[in-house]
């Protein structure tokens, strides 16, 4: 099992290194990550902080329950957080005060559910704000709501819905990660539109403007994230069948490698 986990980590690391290499070869001048520190008016920053808290509390309970029942899942949980951290740190400048980037939250939402990913997303955003000066503490609530709440819940809903409709595993995962990423940027556009309504057309005109600018960079990023998430799920299904069975992600017959099917 240890050898399998090491091989799994190695393959996922190579995938992430490949993505990093693309961004190194094609560098971009970076603005602040997510919605930058101090960019939102105080009332909106406070509103999103308050809106975030109930989801974080539910997420802490979800994670506690999962690791209590299955302590062996701790490493997989950490991997989901690291995946989100690395992908969301890859940024392309977009509208003033923000940027486009993959989110990486779809993977964690599929594996552990959206509530758990809310906590992981918040932790990722805290580390980026403190260590990389991306985002900020005042805007943590807004950034967590878009990337750590809306993104994971949409990803989870899309994945479950696609599976119920009989979609193949790869398509369910791809749609989950891609649409979850897109909904994150749509939520950010709404947050910016509410905080900075256009002089002509008000909030709706502002939201449309932000969304149209974001779309240029976010759509290809979302598709790329969907493909990468499918690859990671395939690796996990090859080396972590038992853990995925605990999580109820797959039934044995859905696993690409059928050495030992584990029913949810």
C-alpha positions in Angstrom: 0.0 0.0 0.0 2.8 2.4 0.8 4.5 1.7 -2.5 1.2 2.3 -4.3 0.7 5.6 -2.5 4.2 6.7 -3.4 3.7 5.9 -7.0 0.3 7.7 -7.0 2.0 10.8 -5.4 4.8 10.7 -8.0 2.4 10.6 -10.9 0.2 13.4 -9.6 3.4 15.5 -8.9 4.5 15.0 -12.5 1.1 16.2 -13.7 1.2 19.3 -11.6 4.9 19.9 -12.6 3.7 19.7 -16.2 1.1 22.4 -15.6 3.7 24.6 -13.8 6.1 24.2 -16.7 3.5 25.6 -19.1 3.1 28.7 -17.0 6.9 29.1 -16.7 7.4 28.9 -20.4 4.5 31.4 -21.0 4.9 33.8 -18.1 2.4 36.5 -17.2 2.8 39.7 -15.2 0.7 39.0 -12.1 -1.8 41.2 -10.4 -3.1 40.3 -6.9 -4.6 36.8 -6.6 -8.4 36.5 -6.3 -9.9 39.7 -5.1 -7.0 41.7 -3.6 -6.6 43.0 -0.1 -8.6 46.1 0.6 -10.3 46.1 -2.8 -13.8 45.6 -1.5 -15.7 48.2 0.5 -15.9 47.4 4.2 -19.6 46.5 4.1 -19.2 44.0 1.3 -16.1 42.5 2.8 -17.9 42.0 6.2 -21.0 40.6 4.4 -19.0 37.8 2.7 -17.2 37.0 5.9 -20.5 36.5 7.7 -21.9 34.4 4.7 -18.8 32.2 4.8 -18.9 31.2 8.5 -21.8 28.7 8.5 -20.3 26.7 5.6 -16.9 26.6 7.3 -18.4 25.2 10.5 -20.2 22.5 8.5 -17.0 21.8 6.7 -15.0 21.3 9.9 -17.7 18.8 11.1 -17.6 17.0 7.8 -13.8 16.6 7.9 -13.8 15.5 11.5 -16.3 12.8 10.8 -14.4 11.6 7.8 -11.0 11.3 9.4 -12.5 9.8 12.6 -14.2 7.0 10.7 -11.2 6.5 8.3 -7.9 7.9 9.5 -6.2 6.5 6.4 -7.8 9.2 4.4 -5.8 12.0 5.9 -3.1 11.9 3.3 -5.7 11.9 0.5 -7.3 14.9 2.1 -4.0 16.7 2.3 -3.4 15.9 -1.4 -6.7 17.5 -2.3 -5.8 20.7 -0.5 -2.3 20.7 -2.1 -3.9 20.2 -5.5 -6.1 23.3 -5.0 -3.2 25.3 -3.6 -0.9 24.7 -6.6 -3.6 25.2 -9.3 -5.1 28.3 -7.7 -1.6 29.8 -7.5 -1.3 29.8 -11.3 -2.7 33.1 -12.4 -3.4 35.1 -15.5 -4.1 38.9 -15.1 -7.7 39.8 -15.8 -9.8 42.7 -14.6 -8.3 45.3 -12.2 -8.0 44.0 -8.7 -8.4 40.4 -9.7 -7.1 37.6 -12.0 -8.1 34.4 -13.6 -6.8 31.1 -12.4 -7.7 27.4 -12.1 -9.2 26.6 -8.7 -8.6 22.9 -8.2 -11.6 22.5 -5.9 -13.5 20.1 -8.1 -11.2 17.2 -7.1 -11.7 17.7 -3.4 -15.5 18.2 -3.8 -15.8 14.9 -5.7 -13.7 13.0 -3.1 -14.8 14.5 0.2 -17.9 16.5 -0.6 -18.4 20.3 -0.9 -18.5 21.1 2.8 -15.0 19.7 3.4 -13.7 21.5 0.4 -14.9 24.8 1.9 -12.5 24.4 4.8 -9.6 23.3 2.5 -10.3 26.2 0.1 -10.3 28.7 3.0 -7.0 27.3 4.3 -5.5 27.5 0.8 -6.6 31.2 0.5 -5.1 32.0 3.9 -1.7 30.6 3.0 -1.8 32.4 -0.3 -2.7 35.7 1.4 0.0 35.4 4.1 2.8 33.7 2.2 2.3 34.8 -1.4 0.5 38.2 -0.9 -2.3 36.9 -3.2 -5.8 37.8 -2.1 -6.1 39.1 1.4 -7.6 38.8 4.9 -10.3 41.4 4.4 -11.4 39.8 1.2 -11.0 36.2 2.5 -14.8 35.9 3.0 -15.5 36.9 -0.6 -12.8 34.7 -2.1 -13.8 31.7 0.1 -17.4 32.1 -0.9 -16.6 32.0 -4.6 -13.8 29.4 -4.7 -14.5 27.5 -1.5 -18.3 27.4 -1.4 -19.9 28.0 -4.8 -17.3 26.2 -6.8 -17.2 23.0 -4.7 -21.0 22.8 -4.3 -21.6 23.3 -8.0 -18.8 20.7 -8.8 -20.4 18.2 -6.4 -23.9 18.7 -7.8 -22.7 18.4 -11.4 -20.8 15.2 -10.6 -23.7 13.5 -8.8 -26.2 14.6 -11.4 -24.1 13.4 -14.3 -23.6 10.0 -12.6 -27.3 9.6 -12.0 -27.9 10.3 -15.7 -25.5 7.5 -16.6 -22.6 9.6 -17.9 -19.3 7.9 -18.0 -16.8 8.5 -15.2 -14.5 10.7 -17.2 -17.3 13.0 -18.5 -18.8 13.3 -15.0 -15.4 14.4 -13.6 -14.6 16.7 -16.5 -18.0 18.5 -16.3 -17.7 18.8 -12.5 -14.3 20.4 -12.5 -14.9 22.6 -15.5 -18.3 24.0 -14.6 -17.3 24.4 -10.9 -14.3 26.5 -12.1 -16.6 28.6 -14.3 -19.1 29.2 -11.5 -16.3 30.5 -9.3 -15.5 33.2 -11.8 -19.2 34.0 -12.3 -19.6 34.4 -8.5 -16.5 36.7 -8.4 -18.0 38.8 -11.2 -21.3 39.1 -9.2 -19.3 40.1 -6.1 -17.4 42.8 -8.0 -20.6 44.0 -9.7 -22.4 44.4 -6.4 -19.5 46.3 -4.9 -18.9 48.5 -7.9 -22.1 49.0 -9.9 -21.7 50.8 -13.3 -22.8 54.4 -13.5 -24.9 53.4 -16.5 -26.8 50.1 -16.1 -26.1 49.5 -12.5 -25.2 46.2 -11.0 -26.2 44.0 -13.9 -24.2 46.0 -16.5 -21.2 45.8 -14.2 -21.5 42.0 -13.7 -21.8 41.5 -17.4 -18.7 43.6 -18.0 -16.7 41.7 -15.4 -17.9 38.3 -16.8 -17.1 39.1 -20.4 -13.5 40.1 -19.5 -13.0 37.1 -17.2 -14.3 34.7 -19.9 -11.3 35.4 -22.2 -8.9 33.7 -19.9 -11.2 31.7 -17.6 -12.9 29.4 -20.2 -9.7 27.8 -21.5 -8.4 27.5 -17.9 -11.6 25.8 -16.8 -11.3 23.3 -19.7 -7.7 22.6 -18.8 -8.6 22.1 -15.2 -11.3 19.6 -16.2 -8.8 17.5 -18.2 -6.2 17.6 -15.4 -8.8 16.5 -12.8 -9.8 13.5 -15.0 -6.2 12.4 -15.2 -5.7 12.7 -11.4 -8.9 10.8 -10.7 -7.7 8.0 -13.0 -4.5 7.8 -11.1 -6.3 7.7 -7.8 -8.6 5.0 -9.0 -5.6 2.9 -10.0 -3.7 3.2 -6.7 -6.3 4.1 -4.1 -9.3 1.9 -4.8 -9.9 1.1 -1.1 -9.9 4.8 -0.1 -12.2 5.7 -2.9 -14.5 2.9 -1.8 -14.6 4.4 1.8 -15.6 7.8 0.3 -18.3 6.3 -1.9 -16.9 8.0 -5.0 -17.1 4.9 -7.2 -18.5 1.4 -7.2 -16.1 -1.4 -8.1 -17.4 -1.8 -11.6 -16.7 1.9 -12.5 -13.0 1.7 -11.6 -10.7 1.7 -14.7 -8.5 -1.0 -13.0 -10.6 -3.9 -11.6 -8.1 -5.7 -9.4 -10.4 -5.5 -6.4 -13.7 -3.7 -6.7 -14.8 -1.8 -3.6 -18.5 -1.0 -3.3 -19.5 2.2 -1.7 
